[in-house]
Amino acid sequence: MRISRPLRPGSVLGLLLLIGVCPVQAQRLLPPDPSVAIGNVVTFDGFVDETGRPFVRPADDVARPWVVSPIYTRCPHTCSAITTALKRALAESGLQPDSYRVLSFSFDPAETATGLRDFRVRMGLPPDWLTLRAGDGAALERTLRAIDFRTISTGGGGFDHPNLVAVLAPDMRLAGYVFGVSFAPDELGGVVRRARAGVSVLDRWRRVLFFFAVIGFAASGALFLWLWSRRRRVGPTLPAY
């Protein structure tokens, strides 16, 4: 007969720590999925700029794509580096400055007008580079969901977040991403030029096409396995003499 020994206090503490740590470790920061987000309309309804004025899309921007940079102004690491790299890549991309618009928006629910103003000065942003924050949580969630952008709070007002810029077509549909902390001017310029033409039907149906591709691959695999197992049961065909 096996007698179970009682757990020692140290063992109980270790078990409790393990249980407490597991949910934290289970959180994974996933980048946006282009197959889910491409073609989504990205609105900034409910956003305001650093002066408190509501965002209103300029009437003369119906033909210009948008380069959108998700940031938060208290970021101690990558947001400033991304903004600097974006400025440099746009300047070296060969794009005419009046052929696109640039918008940095904060994904921090506690972002302030002062934070946006300080960020503009610190980064030396041009006057036509917009900086926005959400006026309420629903507006922020709507925009983040449209670009499939997720963050993890690290405490103390910090966030882990994907490093990227998103490019919108003139009709505000998501046309593509450029990932990283630095951006190759040719790559960024190419995404912006493609976005100017709008989001194609192929892009909008990418999720459906991917689904049918998976189904076709699975069906082909099943047919191969069936033929292989049938050949094993029948055995090799012997030549007739």
HUWO-V392354 format. One record per pair of residues at least 6 apart in sequence whose C-alpha atoms are under 7 Angstrom apart, sorted by sequence separation. I is the first residue (numbers start at 1). GAP is how many residues later the second one is. D is the distance in Angstrom with one decimal. If there is no record, write none. Layout:
((I;GAP;D) (I;GAP;D))
This chain:
((48;6;4.2) (49;6;6.6) (134;6;5.4) (153;6;4.5) (154;6;6.6) (168;6;4.5) (169;6;5.8) (47;7;5.9) (48;7;5.2) (72;7;6.8) (152;7;5.4) (153;7;6.4) (167;7;6.2) (168;7;5.1) (46;8;6.9) (47;8;5.6) (71;8;5.5) (151;8;6.3) (152;8;5.1) (167;8;5.7) (151;9;5.7) (152;9;6.7) (167;9;5.3) (45;10;7.0) (151;10;4.7) (166;10;6.0) (167;10;6.0) (178;10;6.6) (44;11;6.9) (150;11;6.7) (166;11;4.5) (165;12;5.8) (166;12;6.5) (164;13;6.8) (165;13;5.4) (164;14;5.6) (165;14;6.5) (116;15;6.5) (164;15;4.2) (176;15;6.6) (163;16;6.0) (164;16;5.4) (163;17;5.2) (164;17;6.9) (163;18;5.9) (175;20;5.5) (111;22;6.4) (175;24;5.7) (167;25;6.5) (103;26;5.8) (104;26;6.1) (105;26;5.6) (106;26;6.4) (169;26;4.6) (170;26;6.4) (173;26;6.9) (102;27;5.2) (103;27;4.6) (104;27;4.9) (105;27;4.6) (106;27;5.2) (168;27;6.4) (169;27;5.7) (102;28;6.4) (103;28;5.9) (104;28;6.4) (105;28;5.7) (109;28;6.5) (167;28;6.9) (170;28;6.7) (169;29;5.1) (169;30;6.6) (71;33;6.6) (107;33;6.9) (66;34;5.8) (67;34;6.2) (68;34;6.0) (69;34;6.2) (70;34;5.8) (71;34;6.0) (72;34;4.6) (64;35;5.8) (65;35;5.1) (66;35;4.8) (67;35;4.7) (68;35;4.9) (69;35;4.6) (70;35;5.2) (71;35;4.9) (72;35;5.9) (64;36;4.9) (65;36;6.4) (66;36;5.7) (67;36;6.2) (68;36;5.8) (69;36;6.4) (70;36;5.9) (71;36;6.2) (72;36;5.7) (64;37;6.8) (70;37;6.4) (73;42;5.9) (73;43;6.6) (73;46;6.0) (51;62;6.6) (50;63;4.5) (50;64;7.0) (50;66;5.5) (50;67;5.8) (50;81;6.7) (49;82;5.7) (50;82;6.6) (49;83;4.4) (75;83;6.8) (48;84;5.4) (49;84;6.4) (47;85;6.1) (48;85;5.6) (47;86;5.5) (48;86;6.3) (47;87;4.3) (48;87;6.3) (46;88;6.1) (47;88;5.2) (46;89;5.4) (46;90;6.9) (93;92;4.4) (46;93;5.4) (92;93;5.7) (93;93;5.7) (45;94;6.5) (89;94;6.1) (95;94;6.5) (70;95;6.9) (89;95;6.3) (90;95;6.4) (69;96;4.7) (89;96;4.4) (93;96;5.2) (68;97;5.7) (69;97;6.4) (85;97;5.2) (86;97;6.7) (67;98;6.9) (68;98;5.1) (85;98;6.3) (44;99;6.6) (67;99;6.0) (68;99;6.0) (82;99;5.0) (43;100;6.3) (67;100;4.7) (81;100;6.5) (82;100;6.2) (42;101;6.0) (66;101;5.6) (67;101;6.5) (66;102;4.9) (65;103;5.5) (66;103;6.6) (78;103;6.7) (42;104;5.6) (65;104;4.7) (66;104;6.9) (41;105;6.7) (65;105;4.5) (40;106;5.8) (64;106;5.0) (63;107;5.3) (62;108;5.6) (37;109;6.5) (62;109;6.9) (37;110;5.7) (37;111;6.0) (33;115;6.8) (32;116;5.0) (32;117;5.6) (29;122;6.8) (29;123;7.0) (65;127;6.7) (42;130;5.6) (65;130;6.1) (31;131;5.7) (41;131;5.6) (42;131;5.9) (65;131;5.4) (41;132;4.2) (42;132;6.6) (64;132;6.4) (40;133;5.2) (41;133;6.3) (39;134;5.2) (40;134;5.5) (39;135;5.1) (38;136;5.2) (39;136;6.3) (37;137;7.0) (38;137;5.7) (38;138;6.5) (39;160;6.3) (39;164;6.7) (38;165;6.5) (39;165;5.2) (38;166;6.6) (35;171;6.1) (36;171;6.5) (35;172;5.4))
